[in-house]
């Protein structure tokens, strides 16, 4: 089940209130601490599932004539594939990880060479060989660090959307360009009641586009929510407050026993199971164990860090690199 920043923070607060407290208002001074622990937990889960996780949608950029190096998109952790479109053909580029090999290539005259063959990843940017002679579209498929959550859910006004369409039309809404990349869902006024759709683009305060077509029944005058949500598999979301609250109990409250209970549930789905190995079927470890069994056989899970082909085995393309 997908969780939003606001629901994660509220659930974490609920875990941390005293038995005799009637609300979480007493935790106002700890909100920043809990929010930080939520983001740390998301990063921790991202690290745990790095070998078995969903690949983000590809991102595109454009080359510049006679420019070799290009900066990575923000948050890029590692590149999986690079392709470059020349003459309506997307050519896959091989990777060169050796500075020596890269330098040797650039000692050659590349003026008569074919379309780009390789990319050379560095810490902050990557190079393309041969040097592009004009503007071409480069597509990067990679792994991105999860965005830190900090914005409360938005539900001002009402919305209308037609089944099979991507356009969300608002009434008295306050859509902003910063909502692009967040998630949209219809609600009953309190809780989400449909599927989640990522916001693809912003047109105005009363109009946005979804990334995919709306598959529910058409809406008119409906309640909704647009929210930040963790960039990790949905089934891990409900466990985030347990880990964040455990950090609160182990530090602020100095209650290691309660912290251990919460961590047990986080890892195993059982408050009293301190085991972290073996065939655990629930909790975060249960999810990871299932991932290990599915790997590439699951269309939404990709086994990362596969071996790359050797440079010497890559055949040259026959099309000449040119914008003509």
Buried (B, 14 or more C-beta within 10 A) or exposed (E): EBBBBBBBBBBBBEBBBEEEEEEBEEBEEBEEBBBBBBBBBBBBBBEBBEBBBBBBEEBEBEBEEEEBEBEBEEEBBEBBBBBBBBEEEEBBBBBBEEEEBBEEBBEEEBEEBBBBBBBBBEEEEBBBBBBBBBEBEBBBBBBBBBBBBEBEBBBEBBBBBBEEEBBBBBEEBEBEEEBBEBBBBBBEEEEBBBBBBBBBBBEEBBBBBBBEEBEBEEBEEBBBBBBBBBBBBEEBBBBBBBBBBBBBBBEBBEBEEBBBBBBBBBBBBBBEBEEEEEEBEBBBBBBBBBBEEEEEEBEEBBBBEEEEEEBEEBEEBEEEBEEE
